[in-house]
Amino acid sequence: MNEVAALSGRQLAFELLGLLVDNPVAILARDAAKLDQSLQADLEKKGMAFTKPDIDSFRAKLRTAGFYQEWRGKVGNEAWVLLEKYVGKLG
């Protein structure tokens, strides 16, 4: 699985900001991702279960609902191309 495809929406947003703004944001995103992973592992040890959705069917629903088209318009083509470079074709 592509490492970026496994990121949460918040993590992905931080990664995109890091690409568009400056390196400290990317560092923050990596730190947040590490914290999320360690927190999840700690909670799983305590009995909490995490659900991992089927990414392909989730993306298909977003696509048919017009989500990707809407957000491509909001963030602009340059940012969208960068996003798709890391997560694959979305819309």
Contacts in CASP RR format, 6 or more apart in sequence:
PFRMAT RR
TARGET T0000
AUTHOR 0000-0000-0000
METHOD contacts of the structure
MODEL  1
MNEVAALSGRQLAFELLGLLVDNPVAILARDAAKLDQSLQADLEKKGMAF
TKPDIDSFRAKLRTAGFYQEWRGKVGNEAWVLLEKYVGKLG
2 86 0 8 1.000
2 87 0 8 1.000
2 88 0 8 1.000
4 12 0 8 1.000
4 15 0 8 1.000
4 86 0 8 1.000
4 87 0 8 1.000
5 55 0 8 1.000
5 87 0 8 1.000
5 88 0 8 1.000
7 15 0 8 1.000
7 33 0 8 1.000
8 36 0 8 1.000
10 32 0 8 1.000
11 29 0 8 1.000
11 32 0 8 1.000
11 33 0 8 1.000
11 36 0 8 1.000
12 83 0 8 1.000
12 87 0 8 1.000
14 25 0 8 1.000
14 26 0 8 1.000
14 28 0 8 1.000
14 29 0 8 1.000
14 32 0 8 1.000
15 26 0 8 1.000
15 29 0 8 1.000
15 86 0 8 1.000
16 79 0 8 1.000
16 82 0 8 1.000
16 83 0 8 1.000
17 25 0 8 1.000
17 29 0 8 1.000
18 25 0 8 1.000
18 26 0 8 1.000
18 29 0 8 1.000
19 26 0 8 1.000
19 82 0 8 1.000
20 79 0 8 1.000
20 82 0 8 1.000
40 50 0 8 1.000
43 50 0 8 1.000
44 50 0 8 1.000
59 90 0 8 1.000
62 68 0 8 1.000
62 90 0 8 1.000
63 90 0 8 1.000
63 91 0 8 1.000
68 90 0 8 1.000
68 91 0 8 1.000
69 91 0 8 1.000
71 80 0 8 1.000
72 80 0 8 1.000
72 91 0 8 1.000
73 80 0 8 1.000
75 83 0 8 1.000
80 90 0 8 1.000
83 90 0 8 1.000
84 90 0 8 1.000
END
